[in-house]
Amino acid sequence: MKKKRKDNIDEDMPIGPVRIIPDFLPPPDQLIFPGEQTQKITLLVDRKSLAFYKDRARRYGTKYQRMMREVLKRYARQHDPDKAA
C-alpha cells in the first residue's frame, strides 16, 4: 500500500485538470501480428496484467509478449505519430 504524504494528498489521485482521451487500444484478438525488429528490455508488470495477457495469448494461440508489444506500440503511435514505429 502506498504511503500518504504528510499533507494528506493521495498520490494515486490526479493533480490538476483531468482530460479524458478516447479509447484507442484494440481488443486482445487484434494484437496478433508477425514479428518485427525488436530490442530486449526488462519490464516489471503487476501479476494481474501478466495473467490477463497470458490468458488471452493462450486463447488466441500467440505469445503474450507479442500482444504487450503491440499495445505499447499503438500507445506510442497515438501520442507521438512522428516518432513511433
N, C-alpha and C positions, 0 to 999 in steps of 0.2 A: 504494500500500500504506500502511496506517495505521502510524504510529509507535507503538511500545510505550512505556508510561510508564516512568519511571525505576525504579519499584518492581516492574517486570516483570509488571504486571497487563494482560491483554489487554482493550482497550476494547471489543472486539466480543463479549465474553462477558457473560452476565447477572451482575448483582450481587445477591446475596440469594436468597431462595427463589423458585423458578420456579413459576408457576401455568399449567397447560395449559388453554386455553379450547377449547370445541368449534368445529369448522369451520362457520361460519355463512355464508361467502361463497358465492354461487351460481356455477355453471359459466358460461363466457362466453356460451353461447347464451341464457341467461336474463337478460342485461344489456341487452336492447334494448327501450327504451320511448320513447314520444313525448316531444317537448320539454317542458321546464318552465322556470320563471323561473330564469335563471342570472346569474352575475356573472363577468366575465373576470378571470383571475389569470395570473401567470407561475409555472410549476412546472417544476423540473428533475427529470427522471427518468433512470434508467440506460438505456442503449441496449437491453439485453436485454428489459426490461419494455416499452419502447416498441415494439420489434419484435413482442413477443407480442401486444399489443393491436392493432397494425396488421394482423397476420396474421389474428387472429380476426375483426376487423371486416370485412376483405375476404371472409372465409369466410361470414359471416352477412349480408353486404350492408348494413352500417351504418357509422357513424363511430366511430373508436377513442376520441375524446374523450367521446362519449356513454357508452361502456362504462366508461371510467375514472370518470366522474362517478357512475355507478350504484354502483360498488364503494365509492367514498368515502362516498356517501350511506348505503349499508347498514351500513358500518362505524360511521359516526357514530350511526346509529339504534340499533345493537346496544349501543353503550356509553353513550348518553345519550338514551333514548327520549323524554324530555320536551322536549328542545331541538332534536333533529334534525328535518329536513324530512321 
